Amino acid sequence: MSGSTIIPWVVGNWKMNPIQSDATQLIQQLINLLAQSPIEANACHIGVAPTSIALDRTFQALNAAPRAIYTVAQDISRFAGMGAYTGEVSAELLVDSQIQYVLIGHSERRDLLGDSVEILKAKLHNALQAGMTVIYCVGESLEQREQGLAEQVVLQQICDIASVVNTEQWLKQIVIAYEPIWAIGTGKTASPQDAQAMHAKIREGLSQITAHGAQIALLYGGSVKPENAVELAACPDINGALVGGASLNAQSFYQIAQAFAQSKQ
């Protein structure tokens, strides 16, 4: 079971949405909600992952927020530094633009865009070496779950990166997001009991890899919305949420953050 000292994380993954004018409005609405009814920074980390072309604008806009809201890159290049890599954005370039957080390993990157284990390890290595905090995504397909392989698949995805992460990095730079693939964007969600069971298994697996396993934040993703956030937040090993569609509505996203902030106090 996780310790009560873990501050929850609620991160909105905007994916390939929205257009710039709507993004600007969405950020302002979120800032207004936090100004009207604050969620203290020490009660919940909040982050937003916009498209790559909106990273700088989002970072600048969030500077007006009454509290820290992290700007999170949705992906990173497997190539480090600078060079002839058309279309790529490296960890160093992100950090130079003051982006310190990144998603790696999302199932859409794995399944639709060919991110293999070796590519993910290269991305993770680059991000960690550049000092970034990584939200590393794991999760099983419906077929794998029905075959009774869910725990094996998820734990293997974590073991895959063990050789890339050192002791200090596990503690300071890694957050794990469990997203059952069958629940992403489908409206389906794992029951709080199933989600907690998997998070507890992840916690157990991490504790066999690193002495800091009990201190690593574990987020749940997969059709998280205000209607199920309170129940999910009550689970002892769920330390936050990686939010998809609901993060495109400021009120819904705020309510999810509020649920986690209140439940973990």
KAUR-V476058 format. One record per run of one state. SS is the DSSP state (alpha for helix, beta for strand, coil for the rest). FROM is the first residue (numbers start at 1). TO is the last residue. Records with the same first field share a line. If there is no record, write none. Layout:
# KAUR-V476058
SS = FROM-TO ; FROM-TO
This chain:
# KAUR-V476058
coil = 1-7 ; 14-19 ; 37-43 ; 50-51 ; 63-69 ; 74-90 ; 97-100 ; 105-106 ; 113-116 ; 130-132 ; 139-141 ; 147-149 ; 160-166 ; 173-173 ; 180-180 ; 184-191 ; 210-212 ; 216-217 ; 222-225 ; 234-239 ; 244-244 ; 249-249 ; 264-265
beta = 8-13 ; 44-49 ; 70-73 ; 101-104 ; 133-138 ; 174-179 ; 218-221 ; 240-243
alpha = 20-36 ; 52-62 ; 91-96 ; 107-112 ; 117-129 ; 142-146 ; 150-159 ; 167-172 ; 181-183 ; 192-209 ; 213-215 ; 226-233 ; 245-248 ; 250-263
